[in-house]
Amino acid sequence: MSTSRALREQVIQLLCQFDAGNEDVALITEGDFDEDHGTTKKPNEKAMKFAKKIWEDRVTGDAHIEPYTPDWPIHRQPLVDRNILRLARYEIVSGMTPPVVAIDEAIELAGVYSTEKSASFINGVLDAIVHEKTPPSQKVDSATEGK
């Protein structure tokens, strides 16, 4: 896996497979896939581990996302959008990726794999999550610094 983007793309593919629930999760990940090229290849081990962590965290993650999407509960969101949100949210709250990078990557993934409106929806949700994560004392300090 040569890039973080390629890793994220495989994670999204795996999460969508898990989410579709057509088979037991363990069986889903045993097969090879590459829809773009009509060939098969084994999913990257790092992508597999990452996708499984996110999938195991989905109940907590979905509960974190839902307050920011009252008109679009998780179960009503397009499959790709909710899994992009799950991935980016996990990257942000775990601290593994700077929030700006996680949001930018999520927007790029939405632009490639979802609808034209999805990118702004995902941006808004993730931006709200990032700002919610900021301790109130930091928000007050930064607001009064310019005075």
Z-matrix of the N, CA and C atoms (Angstrom, degrees):
N
C 1 1.454
C 2 1.521 1 106.62
N 3 1.294 2 117.52 1 114.72
C 4 1.458 3 120.31 2 -170.17
C 5 1.526 4 113.80 3 -88.86
N 6 1.313 5 119.59 4 -27.27
C 7 1.454 6 119.79 5 -176.53
C 8 1.520 7 111.87 6 -133.75
N 9 1.324 8 114.47 7 159.82
C 10 1.462 9 120.15 8 175.27
C 11 1.524 10 110.29 9 -63.46
N 12 1.333 11 116.79 10 -34.55
C 13 1.468 12 120.27 11 179.23
C 14 1.525 13 110.11 12 -63.85
N 15 1.317 14 116.83 13 -45.46
C 16 1.464 15 120.35 14 179.16
C 17 1.527 16 110.70 15 -62.41
N 18 1.318 17 116.54 16 -38.01
C 19 1.461 18 120.70 17 177.32
C 20 1.525 19 110.04 18 -63.63
N 21 1.319 20 116.71 19 -46.50
C 22 1.468 21 120.34 20 178.65
C 23 1.528 22 111.48 21 -61.66
N 24 1.314 23 117.03 22 -39.01
C 25 1.468 24 119.80 23 178.93
C 26 1.526 25 110.82 24 -62.13
N 27 1.331 26 116.77 25 -41.90
C 28 1.463 27 118.56 26 177.98
C 29 1.521 28 111.04 27 -68.23
N 30 1.320 29 117.40 28 -37.88
C 31 1.466 30 120.30 29 177.90
C 32 1.529 31 109.66 30 -61.25
N 33 1.325 32 116.85 31 -43.51
C 34 1.472 33 120.07 32 178.39
C 35 1.525 34 110.37 33 -62.14
N 36 1.319 35 117.69 34 -43.81
C 37 1.468 36 120.54 35 177.87
C 38 1.523 37 110.71 36 -58.92
N 39 1.316 38 116.93 37 -44.33
C 40 1.465 39 120.75 38 -179.96
C 41 1.524 40 111.18 39 -66.21
N 42 1.330 41 117.13 40 -44.97
C 43 1.467 42 119.88 41 179.26
C 44 1.524 43 111.52 42 -60.57
N 45 1.321 44 116.11 43 -39.63
C 46 1.471 45 119.23 44 178.23
C 47 1.528 46 110.95 45 -65.46
N 48 1.332 47 116.69 46 -37.35
C 49 1.463 48 119.56 47 176.20
C 50 1.526 49 110.01 48 -64.70
N 51 1.325 50 117.04 49 -45.28
C 52 1.465 51 120.46 50 178.96
C 53 1.520 52 109.69 51 -59.93
N 54 1.329 53 115.62 52 -44.93
C 55 1.463 54 122.15 53 -174.95
C 56 1.525 55 112.22 54 -67.86
N 57 1.327 56 116.38 55 -32.52
C 58 1.464 57 119.45 56 179.30
C 59 1.524 58 110.97 57 -65.59
N 60 1.337 59 116.00 58 -27.57
C 61 1.454 60 120.63 59 173.64
C 62 1.509 61 115.70 60 62.34
N 63 1.309 62 117.50 61 28.30
C 64 1.454 63 120.05 62 -179.09
C 65 1.523 64 112.77 63 -72.31
N 66 1.317 65 116.76 64 -24.39
C 67 1.455 66 122.31 65 -179.61
C 68 1.516 67 109.07 66 -145.24
N 69 1.306 68 115.90 67 174.18
C 70 1.454 69 120.87 68 172.35
C 71 1.525 70 108.46 69 -60.71
N 72 1.326 71 117.63 70 138.07
C 73 1.465 72 122.17 71 -176.04
C 74 1.525 73 111.62 72 -53.98
N 75 1.312 74 117.32 73 -42.11
C 76 1.467 75 119.69 74 -179.67
C 77 1.520 76 111.65 75 -61.98
N 78 1.316 77 117.94 76 -36.98
C 79 1.460 78 120.74 77 179.30
C 80 1.523 79 111.71 78 -72.66
N 81 1.317 80 116.25 79 -36.50
C 82 1.463 81 120.17 80 -179.65
C 83 1.521 82 110.49 81 -57.59
N 84 1.317 83 116.59 82 -42.98
C 85 1.454 84 120.15 83 -172.95
C 86 1.516 85 113.86 84 -82.83
N 87 1.325 86 118.13 85 -3.32
C 88 1.456 87 119.36 86 177.70
C 89 1.529 88 112.17 87 -76.80
N 90 1.315 89 117.64 88 -27.41
C 91 1.457 90 120.96 89 -177.98
C 92 1.508 91 112.65 90 -80.24
N 93 1.299 92 115.44 91 164.73
C 94 1.454 93 121.93 92 177.45
C 95 1.525 94 109.20 93 -98.70
N 96 1.343 95 117.09 94 154.77
C 97 1.455 96 119.50 95 179.21
C 98 1.519 97 111.87 96 -154.40
N 99 1.299 98 115.02 97 151.08
C 100 1.453 99 124.38 98 168.63
C 101 1.515 100 105.66 99 -171.39
N 102 1.321 101 115.98 100 87.06
C 103 1.462 102 121.13 101 -174.67
C 104 1.523 103 113.02 102 -66.18
N 105 1.317 104 118.03 103 -31.37
C 106 1.464 105 121.02 104 -176.19
C 107 1.527 106 113.15 105 -65.67
N 108 1.319 107 116.89 106 -33.94
C 109 1.455 108 119.61 107 -173.34
C 110 1.520 109 113.38 108 -110.99
N 111 1.318 110 118.19 109 1.06
C 112 1.462 111 120.73 110 178.03
C 113 1.519 112 113.07 111 68.18
N 114 1.321 113 116.47 112 14.12
C 115 1.456 114 120.56 113 177.73
C 116 1.525 115 107.68 114 -115.13
N 117 1.291 116 115.88 115 173.22
C 118 1.452 117 118.61 116 177.44
C 119 1.516 118 110.04 117 -118.72
N 120 1.314 119 114.56 118 148.17
C 121 1.452 120 120.51 119 174.53
C 122 1.515 121 107.60 120 -152.06
N 123 1.286 122 115.42 121 152.31
C 124 1.460 123 120.24 122 -178.83
C 125 1.523 124 108.78 123 -70.93
N 126 1.361 125 117.49 124 135.22
C 127 1.463 126 119.17 125 177.20
C 128 1.527 127 110.63 126 -58.90
N 129 1.308 128 116.35 127 141.84
C 130 1.453 129 122.82 128 178.64
C 131 1.522 130 109.39 129 -58.77
N 132 1.328 131 116.88 130 136.74
C 133 1.465 132 121.63 131 -177.08
C 134 1.530 133 111.85 132 -61.13
N 135 1.330 134 116.72 133 -39.77
C 136 1.464 135 120.86 134 179.09
C 137 1.534 136 110.33 135 -65.04
N 138 1.330 137 116.86 136 -42.26
C 139 1.461 138 120.94 137 177.78
C 140 1.523 139 110.46 138 -62.99
N 141 1.316 140 116.64 139 -40.80
C 142 1.462 141 121.67 140 179.61
C 143 1.525 142 110.95 141 -61.37
N 144 1.326 143 116.80 142 -48.24
C 145 1.469 144 121.04 143 -179.64
C 146 1.530 145 110.63 144 -62.48
N 147 1.316 146 115.80 145 -44.22
C 148 1.456 147 121.61 146 -179.10
C 149 1.529 148 110.59 147 -63.38
N 150 1.323 149 116.99 148 -46.23
C 151 1.467 150 121.36 149 179.79
C 152 1.529 151 110.86 150 -61.96
N 153 1.315 152 117.07 151 -41.03
C 154 1.468 153 120.14 152 179.60
C 155 1.530 154 111.30 153 -65.25
N 156 1.343 155 117.64 154 -38.67
C 157 1.466 156 120.66 155 177.20
C 158 1.531 157 110.40 156 -61.64
N 159 1.328 158 115.35 157 -45.85
C 160 1.468 159 119.90 158 -179.58
C 161 1.520 160 110.13 159 -64.70
N 162 1.326 161 117.06 160 -41.73
C 163 1.453 162 120.93 161 -179.46
C 164 1.533 163 110.60 162 -63.60
N 165 1.310 164 116.88 163 -41.52
C 166 1.464 165 120.75 164 178.72
C 167 1.530 166 111.19 165 -66.20
N 168 1.324 167 117.73 166 -26.94
C 169 1.466 168 123.71 167 -179.48
C 170 1.530 169 112.41 168 -90.95
N 171 1.333 170 117.66 169 2.78
C 172 1.464 171 119.68 170 -170.42
C 173 1.524 172 114.31 171 -62.32
N 174 1.325 173 119.58 172 -34.49
C 175 1.464 174 120.63 173 -179.38
C 176 1.528 175 109.43 174 -64.42
N 177 1.317 176 116.77 175 -47.08
C 178 1.460 177 121.36 176 176.80
C 179 1.525 178 110.35 177 -64.86
N 180 1.318 179 116.12 178 -45.05
C 181 1.460 180 120.60 179 -179.14
C 182 1.525 181 112.48 180 -62.72
N 183 1.322 182 115.99 181 -44.60
C 184 1.464 183 119.80 182 179.64
C 185 1.531 184 111.13 183 -63.46
N 186 1.337 185 116.49 184 -38.84
C 187 1.468 186 120.70 185 177.70
C 188 1.529 187 110.60 186 -65.06
N 189 1.316 188 116.70 187 -30.80
C 190 1.465 189 121.22 188 177.81
C 191 1.531 190 111.10 189 -74.30
N 192 1.317 191 116.51 190 -37.76
C 193 1.465 192 121.93 191 -177.53
C 194 1.531 193 112.23 192 -76.15
N 195 1.317 194 117.85 193 -39.72
C 196 1.472 195 121.92 194 -170.45
C 197 1.525 196 115.75 195 -54.96
N 198 1.334 197 121.33 196 -37.96
C 199 1.471 198 118.74 197 178.45
C 200 1.535 199 113.51 198 -60.41
N 201 1.320 200 116.92 199 -22.21
C 202 1.466 201 121.09 200 -178.74
C 203 1.525 202 112.52 201 -93.19
N 204 1.329 203 115.84 202 -0.78
C 205 1.468 204 119.92 203 -179.02
C 206 1.530 205 110.32 204 -133.06
N 207 1.340 206 118.18 205 53.57
C 208 1.471 207 119.45 206 -174.59
C 209 1.528 208 113.83 207 -61.21
N 210 1.311 209 117.19 208 -31.64
C 211 1.471 210 119.74 209 179.24
C 212 1.522 211 112.53 210 -83.87
N 213 1.326 212 116.79 211 -15.02
C 214 1.462 213 122.38 212 -179.41
C 215 1.522 214 110.10 213 -132.10
N 216 1.337 215 117.86 214 77.11
C 217 1.468 216 119.30 215 177.74
C 218 1.530 217 110.02 216 -56.93
N 219 1.309 218 115.74 217 155.85
C 220 1.463 219 121.81 218 -176.51
C 221 1.528 220 111.71 219 -48.51
N 222 1.311 221 117.63 220 -45.46
C 223 1.467 222 119.93 221 -175.85
C 224 1.532 223 113.06 222 -67.27
N 225 1.332 224 117.58 223 -16.58
C 226 1.473 225 120.94 224 178.69
C 227 1.522 226 113.15 225 -97.91
N 228 1.323 227 117.27 226 -10.82
C 229 1.460 228 120.57 227 -179.51
C 230 1.528 229 109.91 228 -74.54
N 231 1.317 230 116.46 229 148.34
C 232 1.463 231 118.47 230 174.95
C 233 1.531 232 110.59 231 -56.52
N 234 1.307 233 115.81 232 143.94
C 235 1.460 234 123.50 233 -177.79
C 236 1.530 235 112.41 234 -48.70
N 237 1.309 236 116.67 235 -48.13
C 238 1.464 237 120.80 236 -177.71
C 239 1.529 238 110.67 237 -66.61
N 240 1.318 239 117.80 238 -44.16
C 241 1.462 240 121.06 239 -177.94
C 242 1.525 241 111.74 240 -60.89
N 243 1.320 242 116.88 241 -47.34
C 244 1.469 243 118.35 242 -177.22
C 245 1.525 244 111.65 243 -65.78
N 246 1.318 245 116.79 244 -30.75
C 247 1.462 246 118.50 245 178.90
C 248 1.522 247 112.51 246 -79.65
N 249 1.305 248 117.89 247 -29.71
C 250 1.468 249 120.48 248 171.51
C 251 1.530 250 108.76 249 -65.37
N 252 1.338 251 116.73 250 -43.02
C 253 1.462 252 119.99 251 177.26
C 254 1.526 253 111.34 252 -61.45
N 255 1.322 254 116.55 253 -42.77
C 256 1.468 255 119.98 254 179.18
C 257 1.527 256 111.18 255 -60.76
N 258 1.329 257 115.88 256 -45.11
C 259 1.459 258 120.82 257 -179.80
C 260 1.525 259 111.16 258 -62.27
N 261 1.313 260 117.10 259 -52.83
C 262 1.466 261 120.81 260 -176.43
C 263 1.524 262 111.36 261 -65.58
N 264 1.314 263 117.33 262 -40.94
C 265 1.466 264 120.76 263 177.96
C 266 1.525 265 110.32 264 -59.86
N 267 1.316 266 116.10 265 -44.12
C 268 1.466 267 120.39 266 179.34
C 269 1.530 268 110.62 267 -61.60
N 270 1.323 269 115.85 268 -44.19
C 271 1.473 270 119.48 269 178.83
C 272 1.532 271 111.16 270 -60.50
N 273 1.322 272 116.63 271 -39.94
C 274 1.462 273 121.60 272 -177.57
C 275 1.529 274 111.19 273 -70.35
N 276 1.330 275 116.88 274 -53.75
C 277 1.468 276 119.03 275 -174.06
C 278 1.520 277 113.04 276 -71.79
N 279 1.314 278 117.36 277 -26.23
C 280 1.464 279 119.51 278 178.11
C 281 1.526 280 111.65 279 -79.08
N 282 1.337 281 116.48 280 -15.52
C 283 1.449 282 120.79 281 -179.64
C 284 1.524 283 114.04 282 79.32
N 285 1.322 284 116.87 283 8.15
C 286 1.463 285 119.95 284 -177.70
C 287 1.525 286 113.39 285 -75.77
N 288 1.332 287 116.75 286 -21.03
C 289 1.460 288 121.41 287 -179.18
C 290 1.527 289 108.22 288 -136.52
N 291 1.313 290 118.56 289 136.56
C 292 1.463 291 119.32 290 175.06
C 293 1.534 292 109.74 291 -57.17
N 294 1.327 293 117.88 292 138.45
C 295 1.463 294 120.77 293 -176.89
C 296 1.524 295 114.41 294 -51.99
N 297 1.318 296 117.57 295 -41.60
C 298 1.468 297 120.65 296 -178.84
C 299 1.528 298 110.38 297 -61.86
N 300 1.311 299 116.64 298 -41.25
C 301 1.467 300 121.04 299 179.85
C 302 1.525 301 110.06 300 -67.91
N 303 1.336 302 117.09 301 -44.97
C 304 1.470 303 120.60 302 179.95
C 305 1.530 304 110.94 303 -60.31
N 306 1.331 305 116.60 304 -41.80
C 307 1.473 306 120.42 305 179.54
C 308 1.523 307 110.16 306 -67.21
N 309 1.317 308 117.67 307 -46.58
C 310 1.473 309 120.93 308 179.56
C 311 1.529 310 110.98 309 -58.65
N 312 1.324 311 116.45 310 -44.38
C 313 1.467 312 120.07 311 179.64
C 314 1.525 313 110.78 312 -64.67
N 315 1.325 314 117.29 313 -40.56
C 316 1.470 315 120.89 314 178.87
C 317 1.530 316 110.86 315 -62.75
N 318 1.324 317 116.27 316 -41.41
C 319 1.468 318 120.81 317 178.46
C 320 1.528 319 110.03 318 -63.65
N 321 1.319 320 116.39 319 -42.65
C 322 1.471 321 120.31 320 178.32
C 323 1.531 322 111.00 321 -62.69
N 324 1.321 323 117.18 322 -44.33
C 325 1.470 324 120.44 323 178.69
C 326 1.526 325 110.98 324 -62.01
N 327 1.325 326 115.96 325 -41.46
C 328 1.470 327 119.53 326 178.48
C 329 1.526 328 110.72 327 -63.69
N 330 1.321 329 116.65 328 -39.12
C 331 1.462 330 120.45 329 178.90
C 332 1.521 331 112.63 330 -62.66
N 333 1.318 332 116.33 331 -33.02
C 334 1.464 333 120.90 332 -178.66
C 335 1.533 334 111.86 333 -85.40
N 336 1.332 335 116.87 334 -42.10
C 337 1.460 336 120.34 335 -168.94
C 338 1.527 337 115.72 336 -107.43
N 339 1.326 338 118.10 337 -5.48
C 340 1.462 339 118.38 338 -176.15
C 341 1.527 340 110.62 339 -131.61
N 342 1.324 341 116.45 340 -159.87
C 343 1.462 342 121.30 341 -175.92
C 344 1.528 343 111.31 342 -83.99
N 345 1.301 344 116.38 343 169.40
C 346 1.467 345 119.73 344 -179.20
C 347 1.526 346 112.00 345 -67.79
N 348 1.336 347 117.91 346 -26.62
C 349 1.463 348 120.80 347 178.80
C 350 1.529 349 112.55 348 -83.17
N 351 1.291 350 117.11 349 -16.68
C 352 1.464 351 120.63 350 -176.20
C 353 1.526 352 113.14 351 -64.13
N 354 1.309 353 116.93 352 -38.10
C 355 1.463 354 120.08 353 -177.73
C 356 1.527 355 111.17 354 -60.01
N 357 1.325 356 118.07 355 -44.51
C 358 1.472 357 119.66 356 -179.16
C 359 1.531 358 110.87 357 -70.90
N 360 1.330 359 117.62 358 -35.41
C 361 1.468 360 121.67 359 176.40
C 362 1.533 361 109.65 360 -61.50
N 363 1.312 362 116.48 361 -49.81
C 364 1.466 363 122.20 362 -178.86
C 365 1.526 364 110.24 363 -63.78
N 366 1.317 365 117.28 364 -42.16
C 367 1.460 366 121.55 365 177.57
C 368 1.527 367 110.68 366 -58.05
N 369 1.320 368 117.10 367 -47.09
C 370 1.468 369 121.36 368 -178.59
C 371 1.518 370 112.64 369 -62.23
N 372 1.323 371 116.52 370 -44.21
C 373 1.466 372 121.14 371 -179.08
C 374 1.530 373 110.07 372 -65.02
N 375 1.314 374 116.72 373 -48.74
C 376 1.458 375 120.12 374 -177.50
C 377 1.536 376 111.66 375 -66.91
N 378 1.316 377 116.73 376 -36.99
C 379 1.462 378 120.22 377 176.83
C 380 1.528 379 110.26 378 -61.27
N 381 1.323 380 117.25 379 -42.01
C 382 1.463 381 121.42 380 178.13
C 383 1.530 382 111.07 381 -63.61
N 384 1.324 383 116.44 382 -40.41
C 385 1.464 384 120.48 383 178.51
C 386 1.525 385 110.51 384 -63.83
N 387 1.319 386 116.82 385 -43.37
C 388 1.465 387 120.57 386 179.94
C 389 1.527 388 110.56 387 -62.82
N 390 1.308 389 116.77 388 -45.06
C 391 1.461 390 119.27 389 -178.45
C 392 1.525 391 111.67 390 -69.33
N 393 1.307 392 117.79 391 -31.16
C 394 1.455 393 121.71 392 177.06
C 395 1.517 394 110.04 393 -67.88
N 396 1.309 395 116.45 394 -33.11
C 397 1.464 396 121.92 395 -178.62
C 398 1.521 397 112.58 396 -68.86
N 399 1.309 398 117.74 397 -23.42
C 400 1.459 399 121.31 398 -177.76
C 401 1.525 400 109.30 399 -70.71
N 402 1.326 401 118.26 400 124.61
C 403 1.473 402 120.15 401 178.94
C 404 1.522 403 111.32 402 -57.52
N 405 1.334 404 118.13 403 140.11
C 406 1.472 405 121.25 404 -178.78
C 407 1.525 406 113.01 405 -54.05
N 408 1.318 407 118.45 406 -34.63
C 409 1.468 408 120.31 407 -179.43
C 410 1.530 409 111.57 408 -63.29
N 411 1.339 410 117.29 409 -35.00
C 412 1.464 411 120.55 410 177.95
C 413 1.517 412 111.03 411 -70.33
N 414 1.343 413 116.69 412 -36.24
C 415 1.465 414 120.00 413 179.07
C 416 1.525 415 109.76 414 -64.10
N 417 1.336 416 117.48 415 -43.11
C 418 1.459 417 122.21 416 -179.97
C 419 1.523 418 109.98 417 -65.69
N 420 1.333 419 116.90 418 -46.51
C 421 1.471 420 120.69 419 -178.87
C 422 1.519 421 111.42 420 -60.06
N 423 1.323 422 117.96 421 -44.29
C 424 1.460 423 119.77 422 -178.27
C 425 1.523 424 111.30 423 -70.05
N 426 1.329 425 117.52 424 -28.22
C 427 1.463 426 120.55 425 179.10
C 428 1.526 427 111.36 426 -73.96
N 429 1.329 428 116.84 427 -30.41
C 430 1.455 429 119.18 428 -178.21
C 431 1.537 430 113.42 429 -94.86
N 432 1.302 431 118.28 430 -7.62
C 433 1.467 432 121.39 431 -178.36
C 434 1.508 433 113.12 432 -62.76
N 435 1.316 434 119.09 433 -34.71
C 436 1.456 435 122.55 434 -175.71
C 437 1.517 436 112.97 435 -75.51
N 438 1.341 437 118.73 436 -8.40
C 439 1.477 438 121.20 437 -175.91
C 440 1.498 439 112.31 438 -88.98
